[in-house]
Amino acid sequence: MSFKCQIGLHTWDGCKCTICGKIRDAEHDVSADCGKCARCGSIFGDESHDWSKDCDKCARCGKTRENQHSWTNDCEKCSKCGNIRSNMHKLRDGICQVCGQGTFNDTDGSTHKIIKIGDHVIMADNMSKTPSSGNVWVYDDKEGNKVEYGCLYDWEAARTLAPAGWHLPTKADWEALHSLLGGDDKKVYKELKVGGSTGFNNIFGGERYARGAYNSLLASGHYWSDTAEADKQVWQFKIGAYTETAGLEKADPNFGFSVRLFRNK
């Protein structure tokens, strides 16, 4: 070993000294393979690759692998990287018999994603249909929010939205879903949130108070039921981001909430 190398004055070519061959943990050449340095041969493992955009191809070095996508929740969309493929659903009555995903074409021409949870078939996006009566709003009166979060309806309007074969879920429907997903508010929240196993993908669309103020966008999702109480209130299913809970609460029927329809059994 040269004197310079002995006193630490190496001549580095990236991670490797050209004089003595010493390896340092810096400036590795991983341009061709994130898992292995082309200069010194150091191995870094599979976790050094970036599979976030494509489970089968590293976004940094281009290395490929096979059969790493997860199609369990949706046969046409990978739940890990979001990759899309086509014509993979095995449909019966609009629902894939493998992953429980599907679509429904409403009478107004809109197309809704639908999912199957247990024996419940539910719309997997918030309604934005014009009601035949009652009141409808877009959060903060900004039309752009309609695309992202759907509309907010008072209870009267919500009860007019269901086409033939569908219905506004009752309190009993929400209770059955809650029980099916574990019966615990926090467990149910995890199943219904975006990325949860059910595909419900709750959107925190907020609410509109009876006097006109909007509140809780990105903080809570509120979904009407069709069940009223004797105290002139109506049951809603609330999903809270901060509390990470999901369960039934009472509400003023003049509030504006989101709507997800259930298919008739």
C-alpha positions in Angstrom: 0.0 0.0 0.0 1.3 3.4 -0.9 2.3 5.9 1.8 -0.5 8.3 0.8 -3.1 5.5 1.1 -1.6 4.5 4.5 -2.3 8.0 5.8 -5.7 8.2 4.3 -5.0 10.2 1.1 -6.6 7.8 -1.3 -7.1 8.5 -5.0 -10.8 7.8 -5.4 -12.6 6.8 -8.5 -16.1 7.1 -7.1 -16.3 4.5 -4.4 -12.9 2.7 -5.1 -9.3 3.8 -4.6 -7.4 3.4 -7.8 -4.1 2.8 -5.9 -4.9 0.3 -3.1 -8.4 -0.8 -4.1 -10.0 0.3 -0.8 -13.8 0.6 -0.9 -15.7 3.5 0.7 -19.5 3.7 1.2 -20.1 6.6 -1.1 -20.3 7.5 -4.8 -21.2 4.0 -5.9 -22.1 3.5 -9.5 -25.6 2.2 -9.5 -26.7 3.6 -12.8 -27.2 0.2 -14.4 -28.5 -1.6 -11.3 -29.6 0.1 -8.0 -28.9 -3.2 -6.2 -25.2 -3.5 -7.2 -22.3 -1.1 -7.7 -20.7 -1.5 -11.1 -17.3 -0.4 -9.8 -16.8 -2.4 -6.6 -19.5 -5.0 -6.8 -21.1 -4.0 -3.5 -24.6 -5.5 -3.1 -27.4 -3.3 -1.7 -30.4 -5.5 -2.0 -33.8 -5.2 -3.7 -35.0 -2.5 -1.3 -32.6 0.0 -3.0 -34.7 0.0 -6.2 -37.6 2.4 -6.7 -40.6 0.2 -7.5 -43.2 3.0 -6.6 -44.2 3.8 -10.2 -44.1 0.2 -11.5 -43.7 -2.9 -9.4 -42.0 -4.7 -12.2 -39.5 -2.0 -13.3 -37.2 0.2 -11.3 -37.8 3.9 -11.9 -34.1 4.7 -11.4 -32.1 2.1 -13.1 -34.7 0.3 -15.3 -34.1 -3.2 -13.9 -37.1 -5.4 -14.3 -38.6 -8.3 -12.3 -41.8 -10.3 -12.8 -45.1 -10.9 -11.0 -44.8 -8.3 -8.3 -48.0 -6.3 -8.9 -50.9 -6.8 -6.5 -54.3 -7.2 -8.3 -56.1 -8.5 -5.2 -58.2 -5.4 -4.6 -58.7 -4.5 -8.2 -58.0 -6.8 -11.2 -57.2 -3.8 -13.4 -55.3 -1.5 -11.0 -52.2 -2.5 -8.9 -52.8 -1.5 -5.2 -49.0 -0.9 -4.7 -48.0 1.2 -7.7 -51.2 2.1 -9.4 -50.4 0.4 -12.7 -53.4 -0.1 -15.0 -54.2 -3.1 -17.2 -57.4 -3.7 -19.2 -60.0 -6.4 -19.8 -59.1 -8.5 -16.7 -62.4 -8.4 -14.7 -64.6 -11.5 -14.7 -67.9 -9.7 -14.6 -71.3 -11.0 -13.5 -74.1 -8.4 -13.0 -71.6 -5.6 -13.3 -69.3 -7.0 -10.6 -66.0 -8.7 -11.0 -66.2 -12.2 -9.3 -62.5 -12.1 -8.5 -61.9 -8.6 -6.9 -65.4 -7.3 -6.3 -64.9 -4.2 -8.5 -67.2 -3.0 -11.3 -69.1 -0.1 -12.9 -72.7 1.1 -13.1 -74.1 3.4 -15.8 -76.7 5.8 -14.2 -79.8 7.2 -16.0 -78.2 10.6 -16.3 -75.3 9.2 -18.3 -72.7 9.1 -15.5 -70.7 6.1 -14.8 -69.9 5.0 -11.2 -67.4 2.6 -9.8 -69.1 0.0 -7.7 -67.7 -2.6 -5.2 -68.8 -5.7 -3.5 -68.3 -6.0 0.3 -69.7 -9.2 1.6 -73.2 -9.3 0.0 -73.4 -5.5 -0.3 -72.9 -3.9 -3.7 -72.1 -0.2 -3.1 -71.1 2.8 -5.2 -67.4 3.5 -4.7 -67.5 7.2 -5.5 -69.7 10.2 -4.3 -72.8 11.0 -6.2 -72.9 14.2 -8.3 -76.3 13.7 -9.9 -79.0 16.4 -10.1 -81.9 15.6 -7.7 -85.6 15.8 -8.7 -86.3 17.8 -5.5 -84.6 19.1 -2.4 -81.3 21.0 -2.4 -77.8 20.2 -3.7 -74.5 22.1 -3.4 -70.8 21.9 -4.3 -68.4 22.4 -1.4 -67.5 26.2 -1.1 -69.7 26.7 -4.2 -66.6 25.9 -6.3 -67.5 23.8 -9.3 -64.1 22.2 -9.4 -64.8 20.5 -6.1 -67.7 18.6 -7.8 -65.2 16.5 -9.8 -63.1 15.6 -6.8 -65.7 15.2 -4.0 -69.1 14.9 -5.6 -72.1 17.0 -4.4 -73.6 17.6 -1.0 -77.3 17.0 -0.7 -79.9 17.7 1.9 -81.9 14.6 3.0 -84.9 15.3 0.8 -82.6 15.5 -2.3 -80.6 12.4 -1.3 -83.8 10.4 -1.2 -84.5 11.1 -4.9 -81.2 10.0 -6.4 -81.5 6.2 -6.6 -82.3 4.7 -10.0 -84.2 1.5 -10.3 -82.5 -1.4 -8.5 -80.6 0.9 -6.1 -81.5 2.6 -2.8 -80.3 5.1 -0.3 -78.9 2.9 2.4 -80.9 2.5 5.6 -79.5 2.7 9.1 -79.6 -1.1 9.1 -77.6 -1.3 5.9 -74.8 0.8 7.4 -75.0 -1.2 10.7 -74.6 -4.5 8.7 -71.6 -3.1 6.8 -70.0 -1.9 10.1 -70.5 -5.3 11.7 -69.1 -7.1 8.6 -65.9 -5.0 8.8 -65.3 -5.8 12.4 -67.8 -3.9 14.4 -65.2 -1.5 15.8 -65.2 2.2 14.7 -61.4 2.2 14.2 -61.2 -1.1 12.4 -64.0 -0.1 10.1 -62.2 3.2 9.3 -59.1 1.3 8.2 -61.2 -0.8 5.8 -63.1 2.1 4.3 -60.3 4.6 3.9 -58.4 5.2 0.6 -56.2 2.2 0.1 -58.3 0.0 2.5 -59.0 -3.6 1.6 -62.7 -2.9 0.6 -62.1 -0.5 -2.2 -64.7 1.9 -0.7 -62.0 4.6 -0.8 -63.8 7.2 1.4 -63.5 10.8 0.2 -63.5 13.4 3.0 -66.0 15.6 1.2 -67.0 17.6 4.2 -70.5 18.9 5.0 -72.7 22.0 4.7 -74.5 23.3 7.7 -78.2 24.2 7.5 -77.4 27.9 7.7 -75.0 27.7 4.7 -71.5 27.4 6.1 -69.2 24.6 4.7 -67.0 22.6 7.0 -64.6 19.7 7.3 -63.3 19.2 3.7 -60.5 16.6 4.0 -61.4 16.1 7.7 -64.6 14.0 7.5 -66.9 12.2 5.1 -70.7 12.2 5.8 -73.1 9.8 4.1 -76.9 9.9 4.4 -79.0 7.0 5.5 -82.7 6.7 4.6 -83.7 6.3 8.3 -85.2 9.1 10.3 -85.8 9.4 14.0 -88.8 10.6 16.0 -86.7 13.7 17.1 -86.7 15.0 13.5 -83.2 13.9 12.9 -81.7 11.5 10.4 -79.0 8.9 10.7 -75.8 9.5 8.9 -72.6 7.4 8.5 -69.6 9.6 9.5 -66.0 8.8 8.7 -63.5 11.0 10.6 -59.9 11.6 9.5 -58.6 13.0 12.8 -60.3 10.4 15.0 -59.8 7.6 12.5 -63.3 6.3 13.3 -66.4 5.3 11.3 -69.9 5.0 12.7 -73.4 6.2 12.8 -74.5 9.6 14.2 -77.7 11.7 14.0 -77.9 14.8 11.9 -80.2 17.7 10.9 -81.9 16.7 7.6 -81.2 20.2 6.3 -77.4 19.6 6.4 -75.6 18.8 3.1 -73.9 15.4 3.1 -72.5 13.0 0.4 -74.3 10.1 -1.0 -73.3 6.5 -1.8 -76.1 4.2 -3.0 -76.5 0.5 -2.2 -77.8 -2.0 -4.8 -81.0 -3.8 -4.0 -80.5 -7.4 -3.0 
